[in-house]
């Protein structure tokens, strides 16, 4: 887990740099925070929002960062339905139509499926941040992601809406 470092006198607390991918309690990136707030605003009581409720026009800055996963049944398997342009450029390919984790190493693919399992079965969001360990050529780069459940019937997750950011970092 990320540890909090003590700030110098008079400074606000900043999280310590994350060196591996970890779960975080909530998004840190302001655009991802707004994205999650928008998703939360779509809830109808206890019902999860559906894909039809989600209006991409409401989050135009994040459209290049979105990944949609089709959920065949809670617990998987998962197929990539859509990959935003920034994600495609970062990973070097478009994985639309492929199984989740198909372009990742075995360890990273297993973790991706565990994340998607948790979101689809527990019907709750998950947030991750850290280094892009799944891309050997870019494993020094940072990412932050949120995985949000969508349900056509309000109950059974049939799509996972993901937004991922890749802030610029020095090597």
N, CA, C and O of each residue as an XYZ file, in Angstrom:
684
protein
N       0.828     -1.175      0.000
C       0.000      0.000      0.000
C       0.876      1.243      0.000
O       2.004      1.222      0.491
N       0.350      2.312     -0.549
C       1.081      3.580     -0.540
C       1.085      4.125      0.881
O       0.053      4.124      1.552
N       2.225      4.583      1.332
C       2.331      5.185      2.659
C       2.314      6.692      2.503
O       2.765      7.226      1.490
N       1.802      7.359      3.488
C       1.825      8.814      3.479
C       3.147      9.256      4.090
O       3.532      8.764      5.151
N       3.844     10.175      3.436
C       5.060     10.719      4.023
C       4.706     11.986      4.773
O       3.717     12.648      4.459
N       5.509     12.320      5.759
C       5.254     13.525      6.539
C       5.706     14.733      5.747
O       6.838     14.767      5.264
N       4.832     15.735      5.604
C       5.199     16.926      4.847
C       6.119     17.828      5.662
O       6.118     17.770      6.892
N       6.907     18.664      4.976
C       7.698     19.644      5.696
C       6.763     20.622      6.403
O       5.598     20.754      6.029
N       7.266     21.289      7.404
C       6.447     22.234      8.167
C       5.762     23.210      7.223
O       6.389     23.780      6.330
N       4.465     23.393      7.436
C       3.699     24.345      6.644
C       3.212     23.813      5.306
O       2.475     24.509      4.608
N       3.596     22.613      4.931
C       3.175     22.057      3.638
C       2.012     21.095      3.837
O       1.856     20.515      4.912
N       1.191     20.926      2.790
C       0.099     19.961      2.844
C       0.635     18.554      2.627
O       1.693     18.380      2.023
N      -0.080     17.558      3.109
C       0.345     16.166      2.944
C       0.173     15.736      1.495
O      -0.874     15.971      0.892
N       1.191     15.110      0.943
C       1.124     14.549     -0.401
C       1.426     13.075     -0.309
O       2.305     12.682      0.459
N       0.721     12.232     -1.073
C       1.015     10.807     -1.018
C       2.415     10.528     -1.548
O       2.891     11.199     -2.464
N       3.055      9.549     -0.972
C       4.366      9.118     -1.430
C       4.218      8.495     -2.810
O       3.163      7.956     -3.145
N       5.273      8.570     -3.605
C       5.239      7.982     -4.941
C       4.931      6.486     -4.841
O       5.499      5.777     -4.011
N       4.042      6.033     -5.682
C       3.684      4.615     -5.726
C       4.613      3.949     -6.728
O       4.718      4.400     -7.868
N       5.284      2.888     -6.320
C       6.229      2.236     -7.216
C       5.653      0.986     -7.861
O       6.194      0.512     -8.859
N       4.578      0.443     -7.323
C       3.893     -0.681     -7.936
C       2.424     -0.305     -8.046
O       1.972      0.635     -7.392
N       1.691     -1.021     -8.854
C       0.255     -0.751     -8.970
C      -0.434     -1.243     -7.700
O      -0.222     -2.372     -7.257
N      -1.261     -0.375     -7.128
C      -1.993     -0.699     -5.907
C      -3.424     -0.196     -6.033
O      -3.727      0.662     -6.862
N      -4.292     -0.744     -5.201
C      -5.636     -0.206     -5.099
C      -5.564      1.068     -4.280
O      -4.811      1.149     -3.309
N      -6.335      2.050     -4.667
C      -6.441      3.287     -3.905
C      -7.910      3.488     -3.549
O      -8.798      2.933     -4.197
N      -8.156      4.288     -2.512
C      -9.528      4.465     -2.023
C     -10.410      5.293     -2.947
O     -11.623      5.093     -3.006
N      -9.795      6.221     -3.664
C     -10.554      7.115     -4.534
C      -9.591      7.712     -5.550
O      -8.385      7.747     -5.304
N     -10.091      8.177     -6.675
C      -9.207      8.804     -7.659
C      -8.515     10.037     -7.075
O      -9.073     10.749     -6.240
N      -7.295     10.264     -7.533
C      -6.537     11.450     -7.144
C      -6.572     12.498     -8.248
O      -6.548     13.699     -7.982
N      -6.627     12.031     -9.482
C      -6.639     12.917    -10.638
C      -7.975     13.665    -10.685
O      -9.030     13.038    -10.601
N      -7.944     14.994    -10.819
C      -9.195     15.768    -10.835
C     -10.180     15.353    -11.935
O     -11.389     15.344    -11.704
N      -9.684     15.014    -13.109
C     -10.592     14.587    -14.187
C     -11.234     13.241    -13.857
O     -12.408     13.026    -14.159
N     -10.476     12.338    -13.243
C     -11.055     11.053    -12.838
C     -12.040     11.253    -11.686
O     -13.057     10.562    -11.617
N     -11.753     12.180    -10.795
C     -12.692     12.490     -9.721
C     -14.021     12.978    -10.300
O     -15.089     12.558     -9.854
N     -13.950     13.858    -11.284
C     -15.168     14.378    -11.925
C     -15.904     13.257    -12.665
O     -17.134     13.219    -12.677
N     -15.149     12.354    -13.276
C     -15.719     11.209    -13.991
C     -16.512     10.328    -13.025
O     -17.638      9.929    -13.325
N     -15.928     10.029    -11.872
C     -16.605      9.201    -10.872
C     -17.825      9.937    -10.316
O     -18.870      9.323    -10.101
N     -17.705     11.231    -10.084
C     -18.847     12.011     -9.596
C     -19.995     11.971    -10.614
O     -21.162     11.857    -10.237
N     -19.658     12.064    -11.894
C     -20.692     11.969    -12.935
C     -21.364     10.592    -12.887
O     -22.591     10.504    -12.927
N     -20.566      9.515    -12.802
C     -21.111      8.152    -12.718
C     -22.029      8.038    -11.499
O     -23.119      7.472    -11.590
N     -21.587      8.576    -10.360
C     -22.404      8.508     -9.139
C     -23.731      9.257     -9.323
O     -24.756      8.844     -8.781
N     -23.711     10.348    -10.083
C     -24.931     11.134    -10.300
C     -25.970     10.377    -11.132
O     -27.143     10.749    -11.143
N     -25.551      9.334    -11.816
C     -26.446      8.566    -12.681
C     -27.213      7.480    -11.928
O     -28.144      6.890    -12.477
N     -26.834      7.211    -10.683
C     -27.519      6.173     -9.904
C     -28.986      6.530     -9.693
O     -29.341      7.690     -9.486
N     -29.822      5.506     -9.752
C     -31.259      5.644     -9.496
C     -31.569      4.828     -8.238
O     -31.935      3.656     -8.329
N     -31.422      5.443     -7.079
C     -31.612      4.698     -5.826
C     -30.496      3.673     -5.691
O     -29.315      4.009     -5.779
N     -30.884      2.416     -5.477
C     -29.898      1.333     -5.349
C     -29.458      0.775     -6.699
O     -28.522     -0.022     -6.771
N     -30.134      1.195     -7.767
C     -29.827      0.664     -9.099
C     -28.546      1.280     -9.654
O     -28.302      2.478     -9.514
N     -27.743      0.443    -10.280
C     -26.551      0.929    -10.974
C     -26.976      1.636    -12.256
O     -28.010      1.304    -12.836
N     -26.183      2.607    -12.697
C     -26.487      3.226    -13.994
C     -26.248      2.222    -15.127
O     -25.499      1.256    -14.983
N     -26.904      2.481    -16.243
C     -26.728      1.632    -17.428
C     -25.854      2.365    -18.445
O     -25.564      3.550    -18.287
N     -25.443      1.654    -19.477
C     -24.688      2.285    -20.571
C     -25.540      3.368    -21.221
O     -25.016      4.405    -21.629
N     -26.840      3.142    -21.320
C     -27.739      4.129    -21.918
C     -27.797      5.418    -21.088
O     -28.041      6.494    -21.633
N     -27.573      5.313    -19.779
C     -27.565      6.497    -18.912
C     -26.316      7.341    -19.122
O     -26.341      8.554    -18.915
N     -25.238      6.711    -19.528
C     -23.942      7.377    -19.639
C     -23.884      8.183    -20.939
O     -24.002      7.624    -22.029
N     -23.704      9.490    -20.816
C     -23.627     10.382    -21.976
C     -22.180     10.829    -22.151
O     -21.694     11.642    -21.365
N     -21.483     10.322    -23.159
C     -20.072     10.677    -23.353
C     -19.827     12.176    -23.498
O     -18.732     12.656    -23.204
N     -20.827     12.908    -23.943
C     -20.690     14.355    -24.109
C     -20.422     15.033    -22.759
O     -19.850     16.122    -22.714
N     -20.831     14.396    -21.674
C     -20.638     14.969    -20.336
C     -19.190     14.857    -19.853
O     -18.812     15.527    -18.892
N     -18.372     14.019    -20.505
C     -16.966     13.829    -20.094
C     -16.041     13.900    -21.314
O     -15.257     12.979    -21.543
N     -16.122     14.985    -22.100
C     -15.386     15.027    -23.371
C     -13.861     14.902    -23.222
O     -13.209     14.308    -24.080
N     -13.289     15.452    -22.149
C     -11.834     15.385    -21.973
C     -11.344     13.959    -21.747
O     -10.195     13.639    -22.054
N     -12.217     13.097    -21.210
C     -11.795     11.732    -20.897
C     -12.121     10.708    -21.980
O     -11.736      9.546    -21.853
N     -12.809     11.101    -23.023
C     -13.168     10.128    -24.065
C     -11.957      9.374    -24.616
O     -12.062      8.168    -24.840
N     -10.811     10.027    -24.847
C      -9.645      9.282    -25.345
C      -9.060      8.303    -24.328
O      -8.224      7.469    -24.676
N      -9.497      8.405    -23.077
C      -8.946      7.591    -21.991
C      -9.873      6.469    -21.554
O      -9.582      5.769    -20.583
N     -10.976      6.290    -22.252
C     -11.987      5.324    -21.830
C     -11.759      3.952    -22.452
O     -11.355      3.823    -23.608
N     -12.032      2.934    -21.642
C     -12.086      1.544    -22.105
C     -13.426      0.992    -21.626
O     -13.785      1.159    -20.461
N     -14.156      0.343    -22.508
C     -15.388     -0.349    -22.123
C     -15.145     -1.843    -22.231
O     -14.638     -2.334    -23.240
N     -15.515     -2.560    -21.175
C     -15.414     -4.019    -21.154
C     -16.814     -4.602    -21.146
O     -17.624     -4.236    -20.295
N     -17.118     -5.500    -22.074
C     -18.363     -6.257    -22.020
C     -18.189     -7.370    -20.989
O     -17.154     -8.036    -20.945
N     -19.208     -7.560    -20.167
C     -19.204     -8.604    -19.140
C     -20.166     -9.685    -19.612
O     -21.376     -9.462    -19.653
N     -19.638    -10.860    -19.969
C     -20.520    -11.929    -20.428
C     -21.403    -12.427    -19.301
O     -22.579    -12.729    -19.507
N     -20.828    -12.511    -18.105
C     -21.570    -12.808    -16.878
C     -20.694    -12.328    -15.733
O     -19.473    -12.277    -15.880
N     -21.285    -11.973    -14.590
C     -20.449    -11.540    -13.470
C     -19.399    -12.606    -13.147
O     -19.728    -13.781    -12.985
N     -18.164    -12.197    -13.057
C     -17.064    -13.134    -12.875
C     -16.385    -13.487    -14.189
O     -15.451    -14.289    -14.210
N     -16.847    -12.896    -15.284
C     -16.191    -13.051    -16.585
C     -16.756    -14.167    -17.419
O     -17.653    -14.896    -16.995
N     -16.224    -14.291    -18.598
C     -15.104    -13.560    -19.193
C     -15.504    -12.142    -19.638
O     -16.677    -11.770    -19.647
N     -14.478    -11.381    -20.003
C     -14.629     -9.978    -20.373
C     -14.018     -9.734    -21.740
O     -12.923    -10.211    -22.040
N     -14.733     -8.992    -22.560
C     -14.250     -8.632    -23.887
C     -14.146     -7.113    -23.967
O     -15.021     -6.394    -23.482
N     -13.084     -6.639    -24.575
C     -12.888     -5.204    -24.722
C     -13.800     -4.709    -25.844
O     -13.686     -5.132    -26.994
N     -14.698     -3.811    -25.484
C     -15.696     -3.290    -26.420
C     -15.202     -2.041    -27.138
O     -15.513     -1.827    -28.310
N     -14.431     -1.217    -26.431
C     -13.982      0.053    -26.987
C     -12.709      0.479    -26.252
O     -12.586      0.304    -25.040
N     -11.769      1.041    -27.014
C     -10.532      1.566    -26.432
C     -10.322      2.973    -26.968
O     -10.272      3.179    -28.181
N     -10.200      3.938    -26.070
C      -9.979      5.321    -26.464
C      -8.628      5.530    -27.121
O      -7.692      4.756    -26.920
N      -8.546      6.595    -27.913
C      -7.348      6.888    -28.709
C      -6.082      7.052    -27.862
O      -5.022      6.560    -28.250
N      -6.169      7.719    -26.736
C      -4.965      7.906    -25.906
C      -4.467      6.577    -25.344
O      -3.260      6.355    -25.256
N      -5.375      5.710    -24.972
C      -4.989      4.385    -24.474
C      -4.346      3.584    -25.607
O      -3.321      2.933    -25.405
N      -4.943      3.632    -26.792
C      -4.368      2.929    -27.943
C      -2.950      3.408    -28.223
O      -2.047      2.599    -28.440
N      -2.754      4.723    -28.217
C      -1.423      5.266    -28.485
C      -0.431      4.857    -27.409
O       0.718      4.537    -27.713
N      -0.864      4.865    -26.150
C       0.038      4.525    -25.058
C       0.480      3.064    -25.142
O       1.667      2.769    -24.999
N      -0.462      2.149    -25.371
C      -0.103      0.723    -25.403
C       0.400      0.273    -26.769
O       0.982     -0.805    -26.887
N       0.181      1.090    -27.807
C       0.714      0.766    -29.124
C      -0.165     -0.110    -29.977
O       0.273     -0.591    -31.022
N      -1.408     -0.332    -29.554
C      -2.334     -1.121    -30.365
C      -3.761     -0.939    -29.873
O      -4.005     -0.452    -28.769
N      -4.690     -1.343    -30.721
C      -6.108     -1.297    -30.389
C      -6.550     -2.722    -30.059
O      -6.535     -3.600    -30.921
N      -6.940     -2.941    -28.815
C      -7.325     -4.287    -28.378
C      -8.833     -4.519    -28.450
O      -9.327     -5.500    -27.894
N      -9.570     -3.641    -29.119
C     -11.018     -3.806    -29.242
C     -11.335     -5.192    -29.807
O     -10.727     -5.634    -30.782
N     -12.303     -5.870    -29.173
C     -12.727     -7.196    -29.615
C     -11.944     -8.334    -28.986
O     -12.316     -9.497    -29.148
N     -10.879     -8.032    -28.281
C     -10.062     -9.075    -27.651
C     -10.478     -9.264    -26.196
O     -11.158     -8.418    -25.614
N     -10.060    -10.377    -25.624
C     -10.323    -10.647    -24.214
C      -9.522     -9.688    -23.344
O      -8.413     -9.294    -23.705
N     -10.078     -9.316    -22.210
C      -9.360     -8.464    -21.253
C      -8.039     -9.144    -20.898
O      -8.005    -10.342    -20.618
N      -6.969     -8.381    -20.912
C      -5.657     -8.905    -20.575
C      -4.911     -9.554    -21.718
O      -3.780    -10.002    -21.532
N      -5.510     -9.619    -22.899
C      -4.906    -10.324    -24.030
C      -3.552     -9.759    -24.446
O      -2.709    -10.497    -24.957
N      -3.330     -8.470    -24.236
C      -2.060     -7.877    -24.666
C      -1.103     -7.679    -23.485
O      -0.061     -7.037    -23.625
N      -1.463     -8.234    -22.325
C      -0.645     -8.089    -21.121
C       0.129     -9.361    -20.833
O      -0.193    -10.429    -21.353
N       1.162     -9.236    -19.993
C       1.857    -10.439    -19.543
C       0.916    -11.224    -18.630
O      -0.110    -10.700    -18.198
N       1.256    -12.459    -18.340
C       0.368    -13.363    -17.602
C      -0.019    -12.810    -16.239
O      -1.187    -12.859    -15.856
N       0.948    -12.290    -15.514
C       0.681    -11.755    -14.166
C      -0.282    -10.564    -14.242
O      -1.241    -10.489    -13.474
N      -0.026     -9.645    -15.160
C      -0.863     -8.459    -15.301
C      -2.270     -8.836    -15.786
O      -3.258     -8.263    -15.325
N      -2.362     -9.788    -16.705
C      -3.669    -10.227    -17.210
C      -4.499    -10.846    -16.082
O      -5.704    -10.612    -15.992
N      -3.851    -11.633    -15.228
C      -4.563    -12.237    -14.091
C      -5.071    -11.154    -13.150
O      -6.197    -11.244    -12.659
N      -4.258    -10.128    -12.891
C      -4.692     -9.031    -12.020
C      -5.845     -8.268    -12.669
O      -6.813     -7.924    -11.990
N      -5.758     -8.002    -13.957
C      -6.840     -7.300    -14.650
C      -8.149     -8.070    -14.496
O      -9.190     -7.478    -14.215
N      -8.098     -9.369    -14.676
C      -9.313    -10.166    -14.547
C      -9.827    -10.185    -13.112
O     -11.039    -10.219    -12.899
N      -8.932    -10.163    -12.119
C      -9.374    -10.085    -10.722
C     -10.075     -8.749    -10.444
O     -11.074     -8.703     -9.726
N      -9.549     -7.674    -11.014
C     -10.186     -6.360    -10.843
C     -11.580     -6.372    -11.463
O     -12.552     -5.951    -10.835
N     -11.667     -6.857    -12.697
C     -12.959     -6.902    -13.388
C     -13.933     -7.834    -12.666
O     -15.128     -7.547    -12.589
N     -13.421     -8.955    -12.135
C     -14.262     -9.856    -11.338
C     -14.849     -9.114    -10.143
O     -16.051     -9.193     -9.887
N     -14.004     -8.399     -9.418
C     -14.466     -7.685     -8.222
C     -15.541     -6.664     -8.578
O     -16.557     -6.563     -7.891
N     -15.319     -5.913     -9.645
C     -16.289     -4.890    -10.048
C     -17.603     -5.537    -10.477
O     -18.677     -5.066    -10.101
N     -17.526     -6.611    -11.259
C     -18.756     -7.224    -11.781
C     -19.529     -8.012    -10.723
O     -20.760     -8.020    -10.741
N     -18.834     -8.666     -9.816
C     -19.509     -9.477     -8.796
C     -19.995     -8.618     -7.631
O     -21.127     -8.767     -7.170
N     -19.124     -7.709     -7.157
C     -19.468     -6.897     -5.992
C     -20.266     -5.645     -6.353
O     -20.833     -4.986     -5.481
N     -20.304     -5.320     -7.670
C     -21.077     -4.188     -8.171
C     -20.597     -2.863     -7.585
O     -21.390     -1.947     -7.368
N     -19.311     -2.769     -7.336
C     -18.727     -1.550     -6.773
C     -17.504     -1.142     -7.590
O     -16.860     -1.988     -8.208
N     -17.184      0.148     -7.594
C     -16.008      0.608     -8.341
C     -14.704      0.157     -7.696
O     -14.656     -0.177     -6.512
N     -13.659      0.157     -8.499
C     -12.294     -0.088     -8.022
C     -11.413      0.974     -8.646
O     -11.641      1.417     -9.772
N     -10.397      1.375     -7.888
C      -9.457      2.398     -8.334
C      -8.046      1.868     -8.153
O      -7.732      1.247     -7.137
N      -7.181      2.119     -9.160
C      -5.792      1.651     -9.105
C      -4.874      2.780     -9.547
O      -5.260      3.663    -10.313
N      -3.654      2.724     -9.044
C      -2.625      3.676     -9.446
C      -1.273      3.006     -9.281
O      -1.126      2.068     -8.498
N      -0.295      3.488    -10.014
C       1.056      2.962     -9.893
C       1.796      3.026    -11.204
O       1.535      3.882    -12.049
N       2.733      2.097    -11.360
C       3.536      2.006    -12.579
C       2.857      1.066    -13.569
O       2.164      0.125    -13.183
N       3.070      1.341    -14.846
C       2.469      0.523    -15.916
C       3.290     -0.748    -16.119
O       3.937     -0.939    -17.149
N       3.241     -1.603    -15.112
C       4.025     -2.841    -15.096
C       3.651     -3.809    -16.217
O       4.420     -4.717    -16.534
N       2.490     -3.623    -16.809
C       2.047     -4.545    -17.861
C       2.685     -4.240    -19.213
O       2.541     -5.025    -20.150
N       3.387     -3.113    -19.329
C       4.085     -2.760    -20.565
C       5.578     -2.666    -20.271
O       6.041     -1.670    -19.713
N       6.320     -3.678    -20.638
C       7.747     -3.712    -20.321
C       8.480     -2.470    -20.805
O       9.351     -1.960    -20.100
N       8.146     -1.970    -21.991
C       8.840     -0.810    -22.555
C       8.465      0.494    -21.844
O       9.150      1.505    -21.998
N       7.384      0.471    -21.071
C       6.939      1.696    -20.403
C       6.678      1.466    -18.916
O       5.865      2.166    -18.313
N       7.360      0.495    -18.326
C       7.076      0.154    -16.936
C       7.517      1.212    -15.935
O       7.271      1.064    -14.738
N       8.159      2.269    -16.398
C       8.547      3.398    -15.553
C       7.449      4.459    -15.512
O       7.485      5.355    -14.668
N       6.479      4.364    -16.414
C       5.408      5.365    -16.511
C       4.340      5.104    -15.446
O       4.143      3.970    -15.008
N       3.674      6.153    -15.050
C       2.612      6.047    -14.053
C       1.243      5.988    -14.726
O       1.069      6.415    -15.868
N       0.277      5.445    -13.983
C      -1.102      5.444    -14.440
C      -2.013      5.589    -13.232
O      -1.615      5.336    -12.095
N      -3.224      5.996    -13.502
C      -4.293      5.966    -12.519
C      -5.549      5.567    -13.271
O      -5.805      6.064    -14.368
N      -6.332      4.673    -12.686
C      -7.514      4.162    -13.380
C      -8.680      3.973    -12.424
O      -8.501      3.724    -11.232
N      -9.876      4.097    -12.980
C     -11.078      3.751    -12.237
C     -11.899      2.792    -13.094
O     -11.962      2.922    -14.317
N     -12.519      1.837    -12.429
C     -13.328      0.795    -13.058
C     -14.722      0.894    -12.444
O     -14.894      0.667    -11.247
N     -15.718      1.233    -13.267
C     -17.056      1.524    -12.775
C     -18.081      0.570    -13.382
O     -18.101      0.388    -14.599
N     -18.929     -0.040    -12.561
C     -19.925     -0.982    -13.084
C     -21.132     -0.277    -13.715
O     -21.611      0.741    -13.216
N     -21.600     -0.844    -14.811
C     -22.841     -0.422    -15.453
C     -23.740     -1.650    -15.579
O     -23.250     -2.759    -15.788
N     -25.041     -1.456    -15.452
C     -25.978     -2.584    -15.500
C     -27.230     -2.184    -16.257
O     -27.929     -1.256    -15.850
N     -27.523     -2.869    -17.350
C     -28.703     -2.555    -18.160
C     -29.984     -2.688    -17.339
O     -30.936     -1.932    -17.535
N     -30.002     -3.660    -16.415
C     -31.188     -3.874    -15.588
C     -31.070     -3.214    -14.214
O     -31.950     -3.377    -13.369
N     -29.993     -2.475    -13.993
C     -29.790     -1.810    -12.712
C     -29.136     -2.692    -11.665
O     -28.706     -2.198    -10.623
N     -29.052     -4.014    -11.929
C     -28.524     -4.957    -10.941
C     -27.338     -5.772    -11.437
O     -26.300     -5.821    -10.777
N     -27.484     -6.408    -12.587
C     -26.460     -7.319    -13.097
C     -25.485     -6.553    -13.982
O     -25.873     -6.024    -15.023
N     -24.237     -6.493    -13.577
C     -23.232     -5.736    -14.325
C     -23.020     -6.383    -15.690
O     -22.694     -7.567    -15.783
N     -23.210     -5.594    -16.749
C     -22.983     -6.109    -18.098
C     -21.898     -5.324    -18.843
O     -21.452     -5.738    -19.912
N     -21.478     -4.195    -18.275
C     -20.389     -3.402    -18.855
C     -19.580     -2.808    -17.706
O     -20.136     -2.389    -16.691
N     -18.276     -2.778    -17.878
C     -17.415     -2.063    -16.941
C     -16.811     -0.898    -17.702
O     -16.162     -1.067    -18.735
N     -17.042      0.281    -17.163
C     -16.572      1.525    -17.741
C     -15.272      1.896    -17.034
O     -15.247      2.086    -15.818
N     -14.213      1.994    -17.797
C     -12.900      2.295    -17.233
C     -12.380      3.588    -17.842
O     -12.556      3.845    -19.033
N     -11.743      4.391    -17.012
C     -11.004      5.556    -17.501
C      -9.606      5.445    -16.915
O      -9.438      5.192    -15.722
N      -8.607      5.635    -17.764
C      -7.218      5.510    -17.314
C      -6.428      6.718    -17.799
O      -6.533      7.130    -18.954
N      -5.643      7.270    -16.896
C      -4.793      8.417    -17.219
C      -3.332      7.995    -17.091
O      -2.974      7.179    -16.242
N      -2.507      8.566    -17.949
C      -1.068      8.298    -17.947
C      -0.332      9.627    -17.798
O       0.107     10.204    -18.792
N      -0.192     10.120    -16.558
C       0.492     11.411    -16.396
C       1.939     11.325    -16.889
O       2.569     10.269    -16.839
N       2.436     12.442    -17.357
C       3.840     12.492    -17.803
C       4.747     12.344    -16.604
O       4.556     13.015    -15.590
N       5.733     11.471    -16.710
C       6.723     11.288    -15.651
C       8.108     11.240    -16.249
O       8.287     10.828    -17.395
N       9.062     11.652    -15.490
C      10.456     11.577    -15.948
C      10.961     10.155    -15.775
O      10.551      9.439    -14.861
N      11.839      9.767    -16.649
C      12.393      8.407    -16.576
C      13.492      8.313    -15.597
O      14.066      7.239    -15.415
